[in-house]
């Protein structure tokens, strides 16, 4: 039986967990709250970054002696294996906690119900499932990585009301309003990398950096540029700006990349090529995940965006719709997607829509048949 105080504690634990966004991958975001024996709050904590103490350990330490006989409310099943830190289950049992309320089981094969089993075997009362949907949405990037082994990709775009990303002459500054652009910077601050194609770099000469008064603890997100030839058109902003820069190119383009080999400003990632001669996207997204990049914000033209959609590699969107029309001569957001009927339309779930200055921001996750 879940009490009202435990429900309130779980809400707080979920809010705490969010504070680790962008810093914990490949670990999940986790928050925890300790309720003393009398039901009052005794301590709390969250997982700040990969390699740092887990939320349970932080909360137990903050509670001090009041942890004895208390309840741990935590957003994810406590780990029971030795990683960079010791098993949380041991810490919980040794602390003298009598009850644990867990939002959801951890599907990590090293845990996956074993943490709950260990706690119950030690005599602790364990409840699982409180606000499990909220906990799963919080850790969608982590859960997706466990299922697929790749980074989560969010497509960001600014569109006119008639679905155009640029005027006929290619100009696109600014379709979105200033408030929407601030929202994009906040989104960049929460992801591991921003990705685009060399064509966008040549056309716009972007920085793709976070330009806010306060940077996230992890600093600037990495910037990933996909190129077939190494031609950036003399654009230097994306390379000159602070932060990690990755040029991903197909193995067939090796000779063209020689000019970058002695550069200290860029990392060169040679990737398998696809049937069009470009970078194969799935191996790229598997590599980004292995490099600790959980979520990628793709700010690209129709070529890369369309390729991600065709290969079911786009996971969510954030679309800013601006109050303007660019007509049929304007440039569309996507190329051909092979959709010939409404039954084949790409659908979104978990959709939200809100005002963003003079624009509207729609966000949602693509419905994939299988992962």
C-alpha positions as CSV (number, residue, x, y, z in Angstrom):
1,X,0.0,0.0,0.0
2,X,1.5,3.3,-1.1
3,X,1.0,6.3,1.2
4,X,0.3,9.9,0.2
5,X,3.7,10.9,1.6
6,X,5.4,8.3,-0.5
7,X,3.7,9.6,-3.6
8,X,4.8,13.1,-2.8
9,X,8.3,11.8,-2.2
10,X,8.3,10.1,-5.6
11,X,7.3,13.3,-7.3
12,X,10.2,15.0,-5.7
13,X,12.6,12.2,-6.6
14,X,11.6,12.5,-10.3
15,X,12.2,16.2,-10.2
16,X,15.6,15.6,-8.6
17,X,16.5,13.0,-11.2
18,X,16.1,15.6,-14.0
19,X,19.0,17.6,-12.6
20,X,21.3,14.9,-13.9
21,X,20.1,15.3,-17.5
22,X,22.9,15.3,-20.1
23,X,25.5,14.1,-17.6
24,X,24.7,10.5,-16.5
25,X,24.7,8.6,-19.8
26,X,25.2,5.6,-20.2
27,X,23.8,5.5,-16.7
28,X,20.1,6.5,-16.1
29,X,18.9,9.6,-14.4
30,X,17.9,8.7,-10.8
31,X,16.5,10.6,-7.9
32,X,15.8,9.3,-4.3
33,X,14.2,10.6,-1.2
34,X,14.5,9.1,2.4
35,X,11.4,9.2,4.6
36,X,12.2,8.7,8.3
37,X,10.3,6.2,10.4
38,X,7.7,8.9,11.3
39,X,7.1,9.7,7.6
40,X,8.9,13.0,7.5
41,X,11.5,13.7,4.9
42,X,15.0,12.9,6.1
43,X,17.2,13.2,3.1
44,X,17.4,13.2,-0.7
45,X,19.8,12.9,-3.6
46,X,20.3,12.3,-7.3
47,X,22.8,10.9,-9.7
48,X,24.9,13.8,-10.9
49,X,27.1,12.2,-13.5
50,X,28.4,8.9,-14.7
51,X,31.0,7.7,-12.2
52,X,29.6,9.8,-9.3
53,X,27.8,8.3,-6.3
54,X,24.3,6.9,-7.1
55,X,21.2,8.7,-5.9
56,X,20.5,6.1,-3.2
57,X,23.9,6.5,-1.7
58,X,23.6,10.3,-1.7
59,X,20.2,10.2,-0.1
60,X,21.3,7.8,2.6
61,X,24.3,9.9,3.4
62,X,22.2,13.1,3.7
63,X,19.7,11.4,6.0
64,X,22.3,10.4,8.6
65,X,20.9,8.5,11.6
66,X,17.3,9.2,10.6
67,X,17.6,6.6,7.8
68,X,17.2,3.7,10.4
69,X,13.8,2.1,9.9
70,X,12.9,4.6,7.2
71,X,11.7,4.3,3.6
72,X,13.7,4.8,0.5
73,X,11.6,6.2,-2.4
74,X,13.6,5.9,-5.7
75,X,12.8,6.4,-9.4
76,X,14.6,3.2,-10.6
77,X,15.4,-0.2,-9.2
78,X,18.6,-0.1,-7.1
79,X,21.6,-1.7,-8.8
80,X,23.0,-4.9,-7.4
81,X,26.2,-5.2,-9.3
82,X,29.7,-3.8,-9.0
83,X,30.4,-1.0,-11.4
84,X,32.3,2.2,-10.9
85,X,30.5,2.3,-7.6
86,X,29.4,-0.5,-5.3
87,X,26.0,-2.2,-5.3
88,X,23.3,0.1,-4.1
89,X,21.4,-2.8,-2.7
90,X,24.2,-3.5,-0.2
91,X,24.2,0.2,0.9
92,X,20.5,0.1,1.4
93,X,20.5,-3.1,3.4
94,X,23.4,-2.0,5.6
95,X,21.8,1.4,6.3
96,X,18.9,-0.2,8.1
97,X,16.2,0.9,5.8
98,X,13.0,-1.1,6.3
99,X,11.0,-0.3,3.1
100,X,11.8,0.7,-0.5
101,X,9.3,2.2,-3.0
102,X,10.6,1.9,-6.6
103,X,9.0,3.5,-9.6
104,X,10.2,0.9,-12.2
105,X,12.5,-2.0,-12.6
106,X,15.8,-1.5,-14.4
107,X,15.9,-3.5,-17.6
108,X,19.7,-3.5,-17.6
109,X,20.4,-7.3,-17.7
110,X,22.8,-6.9,-14.8
111,X,19.8,-5.7,-12.6
112,X,16.4,-6.5,-14.2
113,X,14.6,-7.6,-11.0
114,X,17.6,-8.9,-9.1
115,X,17.9,-5.7,-7.1
116,X,14.4,-6.0,-5.8
117,X,14.9,-9.7,-5.1
118,X,18.0,-9.0,-3.1
119,X,16.2,-6.4,-1.0
120,X,13.2,-8.7,-0.3
121,X,15.6,-11.6,0.5
122,X,17.2,-9.3,3.1
123,X,13.8,-8.7,4.8
124,X,12.9,-5.3,3.3
125,X,9.4,-4.5,2.2
126,X,9.5,-3.5,-1.5
127,X,6.8,-1.8,-3.6
128,X,7.3,-1.5,-7.4
129,X,5.3,0.6,-9.9
130,X,4.6,4.0,-8.4
131,X,4.6,6.5,-11.2
132,X,6.3,4.0,-13.5
133,X,5.2,5.8,-16.7
134,X,6.7,9.1,-15.6
135,X,9.9,7.3,-14.7
136,X,10.1,5.6,-18.1
137,X,9.6,8.9,-19.9
138,X,12.3,10.5,-17.8
139,X,14.8,7.8,-18.9
140,X,13.7,7.3,-22.5
141,X,17.2,7.8,-23.8
142,X,18.7,5.3,-21.3
143,X,15.9,2.7,-22.0
144,X,16.3,3.2,-25.8
145,X,20.0,2.6,-25.5
146,X,19.5,-0.7,-23.7
147,X,17.0,-1.8,-26.4
148,X,18.9,-0.6,-29.5
149,X,22.6,0.1,-28.6
150,X,22.4,3.5,-30.3
151,X,22.0,7.2,-29.4
152,X,18.5,8.8,-29.4
153,X,18.0,11.2,-32.2
154,X,15.8,14.3,-32.0
155,X,15.0,16.2,-35.2
156,X,14.7,19.9,-34.7
157,X,13.3,22.2,-37.4
158,X,11.8,25.6,-37.9
159,X,9.0,25.6,-40.4
160,X,6.6,28.1,-42.0
161,X,3.0,27.2,-41.7
162,X,3.1,25.6,-45.1
163,X,6.0,23.3,-44.1
164,X,9.0,25.1,-45.6
165,X,12.4,25.4,-44.0
166,X,13.7,28.1,-46.3
167,X,12.7,30.5,-49.0
168,X,13.3,29.8,-52.6
169,X,16.8,31.5,-52.5
170,X,17.8,29.3,-49.5
171,X,17.5,31.9,-46.8
172,X,16.1,30.7,-43.5
173,X,17.1,33.4,-41.0
174,X,15.0,33.8,-39.1
175,X,11.9,31.6,-39.6
176,X,11.7,31.0,-35.8
177,X,11.4,33.8,-33.3
178,X,13.9,34.8,-30.6
179,X,12.1,32.9,-27.9
180,X,12.2,29.7,-30.0
181,X,15.9,30.2,-30.6
182,X,16.4,30.4,-26.8
183,X,14.5,27.1,-26.4
184,X,16.9,25.5,-29.0
185,X,19.9,26.6,-26.9
186,X,18.3,25.1,-23.8
187,X,17.8,21.9,-25.7
188,X,21.4,21.9,-27.0
189,X,22.5,22.2,-23.4
190,X,20.7,19.0,-22.5
191,X,22.0,16.7,-25.2
192,X,25.4,15.0,-25.8
193,X,25.8,16.3,-29.4
194,X,24.4,18.4,-32.1
195,X,24.6,16.9,-35.6
196,X,24.3,18.3,-39.1
197,X,25.5,17.8,-42.6
198,X,28.3,19.6,-44.4
199,X,25.8,21.2,-46.8
200,X,24.2,23.1,-43.8
201,X,27.6,24.1,-42.6
202,X,28.5,25.5,-46.1
203,X,25.2,27.3,-46.4
204,X,24.8,28.8,-42.9
205,X,28.3,28.7,-41.3
206,X,26.7,27.9,-37.9
207,X,28.4,27.5,-34.5
208,X,25.9,24.9,-33.2
209,X,26.9,25.8,-29.6
210,X,25.0,26.6,-26.5
211,X,24.9,30.4,-26.1
212,X,23.3,30.8,-22.7
213,X,24.5,32.8,-19.7
214,X,25.3,29.5,-17.9
215,X,26.7,26.5,-19.6
216,X,25.7,23.0,-18.5
217,X,28.2,21.2,-16.1
218,X,29.3,19.0,-19.0
219,X,30.2,22.1,-21.1
220,X,29.4,22.4,-24.8
221,X,27.8,19.4,-26.6
222,X,29.9,17.7,-29.2
223,X,29.3,18.9,-32.8
224,X,29.0,16.1,-35.4
225,X,29.3,17.0,-39.1
226,X,28.6,14.4,-41.7
227,X,30.6,15.0,-44.9
228,X,31.3,12.9,-48.0
229,X,34.2,15.0,-49.2
230,X,35.5,17.2,-46.3
231,X,34.3,20.3,-48.1
232,X,33.0,22.8,-45.6
233,X,33.1,25.6,-48.0
234,X,35.4,27.7,-46.0
235,X,33.0,27.8,-43.0
236,X,35.0,28.0,-39.8
237,X,32.5,28.9,-37.0
238,X,31.6,25.3,-36.3
239,X,35.3,24.4,-35.9
240,X,36.5,27.5,-34.3
241,X,33.9,27.5,-31.5
242,X,34.8,25.8,-28.2
243,X,33.9,22.2,-27.7
244,X,34.5,18.8,-29.4
245,X,34.1,18.7,-33.2
246,X,33.7,15.3,-35.0
247,X,33.9,15.0,-38.8
248,X,32.2,11.7,-39.7
249,X,33.0,10.6,-43.3
250,X,32.6,7.5,-45.4
251,X,35.6,5.1,-45.7
252,X,35.5,5.9,-49.5
253,X,36.4,9.5,-48.8
254,X,39.7,8.9,-46.9
255,X,42.0,10.7,-49.2
256,X,39.8,13.9,-49.2
257,X,40.2,14.1,-45.4
258,X,44.0,14.4,-45.4
259,X,43.8,18.1,-44.8
260,X,42.2,17.5,-41.4
261,X,44.5,14.8,-40.2
262,X,47.0,17.1,-38.4
263,X,44.3,19.4,-37.0
264,X,43.9,19.5,-33.3
265,X,40.5,21.0,-33.6
266,X,38.6,18.1,-35.0
267,X,38.3,14.3,-34.5
268,X,38.0,12.2,-37.7
269,X,35.6,9.3,-37.6
270,X,35.9,7.0,-40.7
271,X,32.6,5.1,-41.0
272,X,31.3,2.5,-43.4
273,X,29.6,4.0,-46.5
274,X,26.1,3.4,-47.6
275,X,24.7,2.7,-51.1
276,X,24.7,6.5,-51.9
277,X,28.3,6.9,-50.9
278,X,27.5,8.7,-47.7
279,X,28.0,7.7,-44.0
280,X,26.0,4.7,-42.9
281,X,23.9,6.1,-40.1
282,X,23.3,3.1,-37.8
283,X,27.0,2.4,-37.2
284,X,27.5,6.1,-36.6
285,X,24.8,6.2,-33.9
286,X,26.1,3.0,-32.3
287,X,29.6,4.6,-32.1
288,X,28.2,7.9,-30.7
289,X,26.5,5.8,-27.9
290,X,29.7,3.9,-27.2
291,X,31.4,7.3,-26.9
292,X,29.0,8.4,-24.1
293,X,26.6,10.5,-26.3
294,X,23.1,9.6,-25.2
295,X,21.0,12.0,-27.2
296,X,21.8,13.8,-30.4
297,X,19.9,16.9,-31.6
298,X,19.9,16.9,-35.4
299,X,19.7,20.4,-36.9
300,X,20.1,19.6,-40.6
301,X,18.6,20.0,-44.0
302,X,16.2,17.7,-45.8
303,X,18.9,15.2,-46.9
304,X,20.0,14.0,-43.5
305,X,16.6,14.4,-41.9
306,X,15.0,12.3,-44.6
307,X,17.7,9.6,-44.4
308,X,17.1,9.3,-40.7
309,X,13.4,9.0,-41.1
310,X,13.7,6.4,-43.9
311,X,15.9,4.3,-41.8
312,X,13.7,4.6,-38.6
313,X,16.6,6.3,-36.8
314,X,14.8,9.4,-35.8
315,X,13.2,9.0,-32.4
316,X,11.6,12.4,-31.7
317,X,10.9,15.8,-33.2
318,X,10.7,19.4,-32.0
319,X,9.1,21.5,-34.7
320,X,8.7,25.2,-34.4
321,X,5.9,26.5,-36.6
322,X,6.2,30.2,-37.5
323,X,3.3,32.4,-38.6
324,X,4.4,32.9,-42.2
325,X,3.9,31.3,-45.6
326,X,6.7,30.6,-48.1
327,X,4.7,29.0,-50.9
328,X,5.4,26.1,-53.2
329,X,8.7,27.7,-54.2
330,X,10.0,27.4,-50.7
331,X,12.2,24.5,-49.7
332,X,10.4,21.5,-48.1
333,X,11.5,20.0,-44.8
334,X,11.8,16.5,-46.2
335,X,12.4,14.6,-49.4
336,X,10.5,11.6,-50.6
337,X,9.6,9.3,-47.7
338,X,7.8,6.7,-49.8
339,X,4.4,7.5,-48.2
340,X,1.6,6.8,-50.7
341,X,-1.4,6.6,-48.3
342,X,-2.5,7.8,-44.9
343,X,-2.0,4.3,-43.6
344,X,1.8,4.8,-44.2
345,X,2.0,8.2,-42.5
346,X,4.7,8.5,-39.8
347,X,2.9,9.0,-36.5
348,X,3.9,10.6,-33.2
349,X,3.0,9.7,-29.6
350,X,3.5,11.5,-26.3
351,X,2.8,14.8,-28.2
352,X,2.8,18.2,-26.6
353,X,2.1,21.6,-28.3
354,X,2.8,24.9,-26.7
355,X,3.3,28.6,-27.5
356,X,6.9,29.7,-28.1
357,X,6.9,33.4,-28.5
358,X,5.1,34.0,-31.8
359,X,5.6,30.4,-32.8
360,X,4.2,27.1,-31.8
361,X,6.4,24.2,-30.6
362,X,5.2,20.7,-31.3
363,X,7.2,17.8,-29.7
364,X,6.6,14.1,-29.9
365,X,8.1,10.7,-30.3
366,X,8.0,8.6,-33.5
367,X,5.9,5.4,-33.4
368,X,8.3,2.7,-34.6
369,X,7.0,-0.8,-35.3
370,X,10.1,-2.4,-33.7
371,X,13.3,-1.1,-32.2
